[in-house]
Amino acid sequence: MTAAGPSVAPVYRRDDAFSYHCGACGRCCHGKRIPLGPYDILRLARHFGLVSGEFLRRHAEREGPWLRTTGDGVCVFLEAGHCAVHADRPLACRVYPLGRWVTAAGEETFRELPPHPETEGRYGRDSTVAEFLRRQGAPPYLEAVDRYQALFYRLFDALQAESPGRQELAGVVPEMLGQAAGEGEDPRFVEWLDADGMVGRYCETHQLPVPEAIDSVVEMHIQAIDEWLNSTTGARR
Ligand code: SF4
């Protein structure tokens, strides 16, 4: 049975009643921009045996970045109606049909996104948002997103705080984080997102072994960004 969501999307929190049963029709993988964060990129990169910078160059659009789509707006990983990267699909695909918002103060809410008009997904109320997220394997993605977002807020604060610091940061970000960009690449494309590239440079500088496991890469990536923010004028904890 096909059931569309309500016309006015309610606001949910984790304990609220919600369920969604995917009909595996593949229609929700059309006409979407799937955003990618550092953890999404690492999971997808390892799915293909790649490092994060190479994954970005092969499978992501520069803006966003977003997953690349075909000419008619279908996700490049939709094969014969099924997700070819299901085990490592991005957070946006796991949380769908919900969207998640977190304020700077840490308040988290969810809303239903507009469904595909012919989706075979079924909405219900026989579970909770928290259980839906758990079944989708979202918790490690959410933890990583929140940790990176805290760093983004610190950078944003620093950029806002003072003009000299803002100029300095604006100049340093592409210089420090963009070194993994290939010839002719816009270095901003890989800022913050190429965790393997930044961790590789960090390990070289500190004469450390380069980690491969995703959790270890994330830890060192966050540590590298944290140290860089601490050393940069205007960056506040
Ligand atoms: S990654 Fe998979 S679930 Fe997400 S849009 Fe692409 S095909 Fe669909």
Residues whose N, C-alpha, C, O or C-beta is under 5 A from the ligand:
A	BS01	SF4	C29 C75 F77 L78 C83 R89 C93
